[in-house]
Amino acid sequence: MDSMASTRRQFLAGAGGLGVAWVAGNWPGIATAHAHAAAVAMNPGASVLEFLTAHEARDVDAIAAQIVPTDDTPGAREAGALYFIDRSLHTWAAAAASSFRAGLHHFRESFVAGHPSLEFAEADSATQVSFLTQVEPTAFFATIRFLTLLGMFASPSYGGNRGETGWRLIGFDDVHAFTPPFGYYDRDYPGFEAAKDGA
């Protein structure tokens, strides 16, 4: 968590091991959650929480905003990660909902114990980052980081990753794999050369 801004690209790129097979198996529900998050991000007045309470949501939003913070580019807050997480825990990730809520409850209690009369969402950024550094090894943090990143980096066609925000953060260029030339072996293929020259 130290020097988050300077190491964000490496941190996000390192999150590639999200379990491709698992994600693929849950993709219909994930895509629905993405669509919901994108709709809310585009129309904040229509925001509806389905799992989290308003107080819980404030802390979840603040945590997600530190995992993928806003600087010169939009972060998790602008991408609607809160609403992706909320919808996910109400639908395809419902099996993890109870443990998530218990972890969040412990997270909030631990923070208040060290910062009386102050909720996590109300703390300044330095205080938030300092506390997240302490809880980073926990299962709760691993889960919320997983959901935040999952809400950031799917194809925009599924409703999340608005404006390819997440892809730009990790330097991903959405170039179609079948655009010729495919490799060294057909680089000088006459048919491709003719097409390139407009023939």
C-alpha contacts under 8 A as a table, 3 or more apart, distances in Angstrom:
res1	aa1	res2	aa2	distance
1	M	4	M	5.49
1	M	129	V	6.64
1	M	132	L	7.28
1	M	133	T	5.60
2	D	129	V	7.75
2	D	133	T	7.67
3	S	6	S	5.57
3	S	7	T	6.35
4	M	7	T	5.38
4	M	8	R	5.57
5	A	8	R	5.42
5	A	69	P	7.79
5	A	71	D	7.87
6	S	9	R	7.86
7	T	10	Q	5.50
7	T	11	F	6.14
8	R	11	F	4.98
8	R	12	L	6.00
8	R	68	V	7.66
9	R	12	L	5.22
9	R	13	A	5.94
9	R	169	L	6.22
9	R	170	I	5.47
10	Q	13	A	5.10
10	Q	14	G	6.03
10	Q	170	I	7.87
11	F	14	G	5.17
11	F	15	A	6.68
12	L	15	A	5.19
12	L	16	G	7.51
12	L	149	L	7.81
12	L	169	L	7.82
12	L	170	I	6.51
13	A	16	G	5.90
13	A	170	I	5.86
14	G	17	G	7.22
15	A	18	L	6.34
15	A	149	L	7.58
17	G	20	V	7.29
18	L	23	V	7.56
18	L	146	F	7.13
18	L	150	L	8.00
19	G	22	W	5.31
19	G	23	V	6.15
20	V	23	V	5.12
20	V	24	A	6.05
21	A	24	A	5.10
21	A	25	G	6.20
22	W	25	G	5.14
22	W	26	N	6.44
23	V	26	N	5.22
23	V	27	W	5.83
24	A	27	W	5.01
26	N	29	G	5.90
26	N	30	I	6.29
26	N	92	W	6.95
27	W	30	I	4.86
27	W	31	A	5.87
28	P	31	A	5.20
28	P	32	T	6.34
29	G	32	T	5.12
29	G	33	A	6.29
29	G	88	S	7.45
29	G	91	T	6.91
29	G	92	W	5.17
30	I	33	A	5.10
30	I	34	H	6.20
30	I	88	S	6.91
30	I	92	W	6.95
31	A	34	H	4.98
31	A	35	A	6.26
31	A	158	Y	5.28
31	A	159	G	7.11
32	T	35	A	5.14
32	T	36	H	6.28
32	T	158	Y	7.56
32	T	159	G	7.99
33	A	36	H	5.07
33	A	37	A	6.16
33	A	83	Y	7.74
33	A	84	F	5.15
33	A	85	I	7.80
33	A	87	R	5.48
33	A	88	S	5.83
34	H	37	A	5.11
34	H	38	A	6.13
34	H	84	F	5.77
34	H	151	G	6.52
34	H	158	Y	6.06
34	H	159	G	4.87
34	H	160	G	4.66
35	A	38	A	5.20
35	A	39	A	6.17
35	A	158	Y	6.00
35	A	159	G	3.99
35	A	160	G	6.25
36	H	39	A	5.20
36	H	40	V	6.30
36	H	83	Y	7.10
36	H	84	F	6.84
36	H	87	R	7.44
36	H	159	G	7.34
37	A	40	V	5.23
37	A	41	A	6.10
37	A	79	A	7.53
37	A	80	G	5.07
37	A	81	A	6.66
37	A	82	L	7.60
37	A	83	Y	4.87
37	A	84	F	4.87
37	A	87	R	7.96
37	A	159	G	7.28
37	A	160	G	6.62
38	A	41	A	5.04
38	A	42	M	6.21
38	A	79	A	6.94
38	A	80	G	6.20
38	A	159	G	5.28
38	A	160	G	5.35
38	A	161	N	7.96
38	A	162	R	6.98
39	A	42	M	5.25
39	A	43	N	6.18
39	A	159	G	7.66
40	V	43	N	4.94
40	V	44	P	5.22
40	V	45	G	7.68
40	V	46	A	6.09
40	V	47	S	5.31
40	V	80	G	6.86
40	V	83	Y	7.27
41	A	44	P	5.64
41	A	78	E	6.67
41	A	79	A	6.47
41	A	80	G	5.06
43	N	46	A	5.72
43	N	47	S	7.33
44	P	47	S	5.32
47	S	83	Y	8.00
49	L	52	L	6.05
49	L	53	T	7.15
49	L	54	A	7.68
49	L	83	Y	7.15
49	L	86	D	6.50
49	L	87	R	7.63
50	E	86	D	6.33
50	E	87	R	6.33
50	E	90	H	6.35
51	F	86	D	5.60
51	F	87	R	7.04
51	F	89	L	6.57
51	F	90	H	5.54
52	L	55	H	7.96
52	L	56	E	5.72
52	L	57	A	5.64
52	L	86	D	6.13
53	T	56	E	5.12
53	T	57	A	5.97
54	A	57	A	5.05
54	A	58	R	6.39
55	H	58	R	5.36
55	H	59	D	6.89
56	E	59	D	5.45
56	E	60	V	6.24
56	E	104	L	7.68
57	A	60	V	4.99
57	A	61	D	5.90
57	A	82	L	7.09
58	R	61	D	5.21
58	R	62	A	6.21
58	R	121	A	5.91
59	D	62	A	4.98
59	D	63	I	6.12
59	D	119	E	7.81
59	D	120	F	5.97
59	D	121	A	4.96
60	V	63	I	5.11
60	V	64	A	6.14
60	V	82	L	6.60
61	D	64	A	5.19
61	D	65	A	6.06
61	D	77	R	6.72
61	D	81	A	7.47
61	D	82	L	5.26
61	D	121	A	7.91
62	A	65	A	5.02
62	A	66	Q	6.44
62	A	120	F	7.51
62	A	121	A	5.38
63	I	66	Q	5.24
63	I	67	I	6.37
63	I	121	A	7.95
63	I	128	Q	7.98
64	A	67	I	4.99
64	A	68	V	6.27
64	A	69	P	7.67
64	A	76	A	5.96
64	A	77	R	7.08
64	A	81	A	6.97
64	A	82	L	7.22
64	A	144	I	7.42
64	A	145	R	7.23
64	A	148	T	6.00
65	A	68	V	5.35
65	A	69	P	4.73
65	A	70	T	7.05
65	A	75	G	6.61
65	A	76	A	5.33
65	A	77	R	5.54
66	Q	69	P	4.84
66	Q	125	S	7.91
66	Q	128	Q	7.80
66	Q	129	V	7.07
67	I	76	A	7.65
67	I	145	R	6.77
67	I	148	T	7.58
68	V	75	G	5.20
68	V	76	A	5.27
68	V	148	T	7.96
69	P	74	P	7.60
69	P	75	G	4.94
69	P	76	A	6.48
69	P	77	R	7.78
70	T	73	T	6.00
70	T	74	P	5.02
70	T	75	G	4.39
70	T	76	A	7.39
70	T	77	R	7.63
71	D	74	P	6.70
71	D	75	G	7.47
73	T	165	T	7.52
73	T	169	L	7.98
74	P	77	R	7.65
74	P	78	E	5.75
74	P	79	A	7.31
74	P	165	T	6.60
75	G	78	E	5.59
75	G	79	A	6.35
75	G	165	T	7.58
75	G	166	G	7.92
76	A	79	A	4.99
76	A	80	G	6.31
76	A	81	A	5.25
76	A	82	L	7.85
76	A	148	T	7.04
76	A	152	M	6.75
77	R	80	G	5.37
77	R	81	A	6.00
77	R	82	L	7.06
78	E	81	A	7.71
79	A	151	G	7.87
79	A	152	M	6.75
79	A	160	G	6.83
79	A	161	N	6.18
79	A	162	R	6.15
79	A	165	T	7.69
80	G	83	Y	5.58
80	G	84	F	6.53
80	G	151	G	7.99
80	G	160	G	7.87
81	A	84	F	4.99
81	A	85	I	6.13
81	A	148	T	5.76
81	A	151	G	5.56
81	A	152	M	6.94
82	L	85	I	5.21
82	L	86	D	6.13
82	L	148	T	7.81
83	Y	86	D	4.90
83	Y	87	R	5.97
84	F	87	R	5.32
84	F	88	S	5.96
84	F	147	L	7.85
84	F	148	T	7.96
84	F	151	G	5.99
85	I	88	S	5.07
85	I	89	L	6.21
85	I	144	I	7.94
85	I	147	L	6.00
85	I	148	T	6.96
85	I	151	G	7.45
86	D	89	L	5.39
86	D	90	H	6.43
87	R	90	H	5.06
87	R	91	T	6.15
88	S	91	T	5.14
88	S	92	W	5.57
88	S	93	A	5.23
88	S	94	A	7.04
89	L	92	W	6.76
89	L	93	A	4.74
89	L	94	A	4.71
89	L	95	A	7.84
89	L	96	A	6.98
89	L	97	A	5.28
90	H	93	A	6.78
90	H	94	A	5.28
90	H	97	A	7.36
91	T	94	A	5.31
92	W	95	A	7.84
93	A	96	A	5.66
93	A	97	A	6.72
94	A	97	A	4.89
94	A	98	S	7.91
95	A	98	S	7.32
96	A	99	S	5.58
96	A	100	F	6.04
97	A	100	F	5.04
97	A	101	R	6.14
98	S	101	R	5.21
98	S	102	A	6.19
99	S	102	A	5.02
99	S	103	G	6.00
100	F	103	G	5.05
100	F	104	L	6.05
100	F	140	F	6.31
100	F	143	T	7.56
101	R	104	L	4.98
101	R	105	H	6.04
102	A	105	H	5.05
102	A	106	H	6.27
103	G	106	H	5.13
103	G	107	F	6.03
103	G	139	A	7.88
103	G	140	F	5.23
104	L	107	F	4.85
104	L	108	R	6.11
104	L	140	F	6.97
105	H	108	R	5.22
105	H	109	E	6.16
106	H	109	E	5.07
106	H	110	S	5.99
107	F	110	S	5.27
107	F	111	F	6.24
107	F	135	V	8.00
108	R	111	F	5.18
108	R	112	V	6.24
108	R	119	E	7.35
108	R	120	F	7.01
109	E	112	V	5.24
109	E	113	A	6.09
110	S	113	A	5.10
110	S	114	G	6.62
111	F	114	G	5.42
111	F	115	H	6.00
111	F	119	E	7.30
111	F	120	F	6.59
111	F	131	F	7.34
112	V	115	H	4.68
112	V	116	P	5.04
112	V	117	S	6.73
112	V	118	L	6.15
112	V	119	E	6.31
112	V	120	F	7.66
113	A	116	P	5.88
115	H	118	L	5.69
115	H	119	E	7.81
118	L	122	E	6.49
118	L	123	A	6.85
119	E	122	E	5.36
119	E	123	A	6.65
120	F	123	A	5.37
120	F	128	Q	6.64
123	A	127	T	6.10
123	A	128	Q	6.21
124	D	127	T	5.47
124	D	128	Q	6.31
125	S	128	Q	5.05
125	S	129	V	6.11
126	A	129	V	5.22
126	A	130	S	6.10
127	T	130	S	5.12
127	T	131	F	6.29
128	Q	131	F	5.28
128	Q	132	L	6.14
129	V	132	L	5.03
129	V	133	T	6.12
130	S	133	T	5.25
130	S	134	Q	6.81
131	F	134	Q	5.19
131	F	135	V	6.60
132	L	135	V	5.11
132	L	136	E	5.70
133	T	136	E	5.26
134	Q	137	P	7.50
135	V	138	T	5.56
135	V	141	F	6.67
136	E	141	F	5.66
136	E	142	A	7.25
137	P	141	F	7.07
137	P	142	A	7.38
138	T	141	F	5.43
138	T	142	A	6.44
139	A	142	A	5.03
139	A	143	T	6.20
140	F	143	T	5.16
140	F	144	I	6.31
141	F	144	I	5.21
141	F	145	R	5.94
142	A	145	R	5.19
142	A	146	F	6.04
143	T	146	F	5.05
143	T	147	L	6.23
144	I	147	L	5.12
144	I	148	T	5.98
145	R	148	T	5.07
145	R	149	L	6.12
146	F	149	L	5.37
146	F	150	L	6.01
147	L	150	L	4.99
147	L	151	G	6.05
148	T	151	G	5.13
148	T	152	M	6.39
149	L	152	M	4.95
149	L	153	F	6.29
150	L	153	F	5.81
150	L	154	A	6.67
151	G	154	A	6.79
151	G	160	G	6.35
151	G	161	N	7.18
152	M	160	G	6.47
152	M	161	N	5.09
152	M	165	T	7.62
152	M	166	G	5.22
153	F	160	G	7.53
153	F	161	N	5.75
153	F	166	G	5.02
153	F	167	W	6.20
154	A	158	Y	7.13
154	A	160	G	6.44
154	A	161	N	6.25
155	S	158	Y	5.84
155	S	159	G	7.64
155	S	160	G	6.97
155	S	161	N	6.62
155	S	164	E	7.79
156	P	159	G	5.26
156	P	160	G	5.20
156	P	161	N	5.07
156	P	162	R	5.94
156	P	163	G	7.28
156	P	164	E	6.34
157	S	160	G	7.56
159	G	162	R	7.16
161	N	164	E	5.13
161	N	165	T	5.53
161	N	166	G	5.57
161	N	167	W	7.55
162	R	165	T	5.86
162	R	166	G	7.97
164	E	167	W	5.25
164	E	168	R	6.25
165	T	168	R	5.36
165	T	169	L	6.51
166	G	169	L	5.19
166	G	170	I	6.82
167	W	170	I	5.49
167	W	171	G	6.08
167	W	172	F	4.97
167	W	173	D	7.29
168	R	171	G	4.94
168	R	172	F	5.99
168	R	173	D	7.68
169	L	172	F	7.75
175	V	179	T	7.79
176	H	179	T	5.78
177	A	182	F	7.95
178	F	182	F	6.79
179	T	182	F	6.69
180	P	183	G	7.89
180	P	192	F	7.25
181	P	184	Y	7.78
181	P	186	D	6.05
181	P	187	R	5.28
181	P	192	F	7.20
182	F	185	Y	7.80
182	F	186	D	6.61
182	F	187	R	7.26
183	G	186	D	5.93
183	G	187	R	6.10
184	Y	187	R	5.14
185	Y	188	D	7.71
186	D	189	Y	4.91
187	R	192	F	7.80
188	D	192	F	7.31
188	D	193	E	6.61
189	Y	192	F	5.45
189	Y	193	E	6.26
190	P	193	E	4.98
190	P	194	A	6.10
191	G	194	A	5.22
191	G	195	A	6.34
192	F	195	A	5.10
192	F	196	K	6.08
193	E	196	K	5.06
193	E	197	D	6.24
194	A	197	D	5.15
194	A	198	G	6.39
194	A	199	A	5.18
195	A	198	G	5.11
195	A	199	A	5.51
196	K	199	A	7.51
